Amino acid sequence: MANVEKLQEHLKNAKSKLADSKGNETEVRNLKKKTKRLARKTNKITATEKMAELKKKKKKDRKSGSSD
């Protein structure tokens, strides 16, 4: 599984290629699709990491609450 830093780097490169692109419509469309896909992928990975952290915190809170 790719890490977030590499995906963000690829996203940055794709956005710069899109900005510099003066090609035909299909090329521009494909670059737009690529940037959207990479953005979704990075957002998904960060969201799953945040959810995992939240679940861990809630679990700890439940354990400490039940022992009181």
N, C-alpha and C positions, 0 to 999 in steps of 0.2 A: 504494500500500500504506500502510495506517495505521501511525503510529508507536506505540510502546509507551506513551508518556505519555498520549496521547489515549485509547487503549484502557483504560488503568487508570482514567482519569477517568470514562469511560462505565461501567466496571464499578462504581466507587464510587457513582455516581448510581443505577445499577440496584439495587445492594444496599440503598441507603437507601429507594428506592421500595418494594422488597420488604418491608423492615421496617415501613414505614408503611402498607402495603397491608392493608386489611381487606375487600377485595372478595370476589368469588365465587371458587370453586375454579379455574376456568379462567384467571382473571387471575393468580392466585398461581402456578399451574403455568407459565404463559408467562413470568412474571418469573424463576422459578427456572431455566427453560431458557435464558433470555437471560443470566443471570449465569454459568451454567456454560459457555455458548458463548464469552462474552467472556473468561473465565478461561483456557479452553483456548487461545484465540487468542493471548493475551498470553504464555502459557507457551511456545507453539510458536515465537513470534518470538524470545523470549529464548534458547530452546534452540538455534535455528538460528544465532543470533549467537555463542553460546558455542562451538558446534561449528566454526564458521568460524574463530574465533580459535585453537582447538586444532589445526585442520588447518594453519593458517599456521605455528604454532610447530613442529609436527612436520616440516613441509617444510623449514624453516630448519635444524633439527637434522640432518636427513638430508644437506642440502647441505654443512654445515660438517663433518660426519663423513666424507663422501666425499673432501673436499679435503685431509684430514690425512694 
